[in-house]
Amino acid sequence: MNDRNREEIAQAEEEVDRINEIYDTDYEIGQDNVEKWGFDMHQTVFTNSAILIALFVIGSLSFPGVSKELLEATRNWIQQVFDWVFLSTGNLFVLFCLALIVLPVGKIRLGGEDAKPDFSTLSWFAMLFAAGMGIGLMFWSVAEPVGYFTEWFGAPLNTPGFTEDSRVAAMGATMYHWGLHPWAIYGVMALSLAFFAYNKGLPLTVRSTFYPLLGERVWGWLGDLIDTLAVLATLFGLATSLGLGAQQAASGLNFLFDVGSGLNTQIVIIAGVTSVAVISVVRGIEGGVKLLSNINMVLAALLLVFVIVAGSLTGFLSNVGETVSGYVKYMLPLSNPVGREDLTFYHSWTIFYWAWWISWSPFVGMFIARVSRGRTVREFLTAVLIVPTLVTVVWMSAFGGNGLDQAQNGVGELADGISDSSLALFQMLSHLPLTAITSFLSICLVLVFFITSSDSGSLVIDSITSGGKTDAPIPQRIFWATTEGVVAAVLLGVGGSAALQALQAGAVSTGLPFTLVLMAMCVSLARGLHHERKLMQYSDVIQGS
Amino acid sequence: MYSKIMVPVDLQHIEKIDKSLQCAAELAGIWDSVVCYVAVTGRVPNRVAPSPEKFEVEMNMFAHEQRDRFGIETEYKVVSSVDVPVELDDKILGAIDEIGADLVVMASHVPGVPDRLHLMSSNAAHIVRHADVSVFVVR
């Protein structure tokens, strides 16, 4: 070995030490935890979250009118004043993720070079959908494009309804809301969490992703604040969507079986979903959420194939063309935050969705991170960004396309526009054969998606409130799964949908702080990946000797 | 009488299982048996180690420490799990066969109200009920 080589190796070793020192923390996972009543909880995050949840629930029940007004005004203010922030950062996240796919850092493997994936690709993929988007795809795949086409509540870029142009715009806008952008938001959060946990050994909790920026301060009050906010966004997001979803599911059941869609049916649905979710969290990831996600994937595929074949195969193919061309054509104009004139559509749909996806991102991101060890960055982002977008193209073309065909040809209720968005799917199915079977299948899908959301959400909250531990005692996850159901039922039973909408507005409002969190996360992640890549290069130099 | 004694360990709560470690070592002394420490670890960082690979290193060290402490022959096994609290019992049962243990010595708490109500039983109770080999529960 000559002197030059020796010098190079010494330099590489020095650099490796320097980089490793950046992530060298004295913090012990669980050091701020207390073990009491069979729980193992992070003192500050658990206590503050529990108190704030109780306060919010009591507040919105005691003063339903005021709290609804206040929280909705906050949400509207955020959506109107910071609309450009949401839209621009959304675009940024897509570009960031696409860049990571093609850049050399894409080769980095989560968990180190020798890590093996814990789940098969198909199950992994089923779980990605089951956590964050399944229910939405069921409810909105028909209602949203038909809504735009019939000018129910604003139209993308003010495209006049009931025209060929508006069909393309409707499919393009729907894809824009359900395609690359939301998944990029989830992708940034999920990849950051996974990378800093699996490659840097930091606890699996939101604050850890700021370690390269804030250093030891992440273990202090700032980290507590970020984690508590993540818990509140997740719990209120889940509880309100469970409550509002129970109303939708009840109207679906009533439409099918005439069981009444009143409060009793809704409470029964919440109780049923929560009970199964509790059984599922107790059975763990493998026997619970993975199993249910796989079942749902099969059911969803069956329904999809049926809708394609029963609608019209050629019609479906032309709808796919329309969806893709609409997505490509409208992606840039819809991503533009400047000089928008379609304000109803822009604020009520796009910005609402963006705030929603972002407030939902700690939950979905954390769950995706939990099941993604052993994947490379490239594999991970391709699966989180590109594959779901392609699946959504097919799903929207089948369901939305059929809905649009019916609306355009004057078939059934959809031709008169959207009366009740939660019924649009069933109205579309009712003009295809075997309605009873397919509608029943849809209701089952919706309910199982609720269960998987509640289940994976409880695992996530459990992990954040125990300081990043995933092996906290089982009663703790039962506690969170039950809390979601109880919050949903109490709000619905005592305060009605007004209380739920108030709290949902609160949950969506957390989208703003989390937008800042996500932006900082991009910087932090870019830094972390850059360091990791350097480490790989230096280790080649050292081993090459 | 017993050639291999398995001791399930939780390195995060090592202070709680010292009695079972001592007990296993004493028994190993009587029959000249090998003691195999088994730990089930998750995929995400925990207090003991930032990765499953480093956890393996910690277990190796632990087994050596116990060997030196008691003067017995020791081994270790790390079982990986995606969801530790749920899969713990079954992973331990699986490990009994895998390492060929003929006696399990494990720590357990004194049964409280939840155990009596059959709400949550201890890990040891599950192992006693389902293992084919003898189980020595240390309280």
Interface residues (C-beta under 8 A of the other chain):
Chain A: E28 I29 G30 Q31 G38 G111 G112 D114 D118 F119 A197 Y198 K200 G201 L202 P203 L204 V282 R283 G284 I285 E286 G287 R370 V371 R373 G468 K469 T470 D471 A472 P473 I474 P475
Chain B: Q12 G42 R43 V44 P45 N46 R47 A49 P50 S51 E53 K54 V82 D83 V84 P85 V86 E87 P114 M120
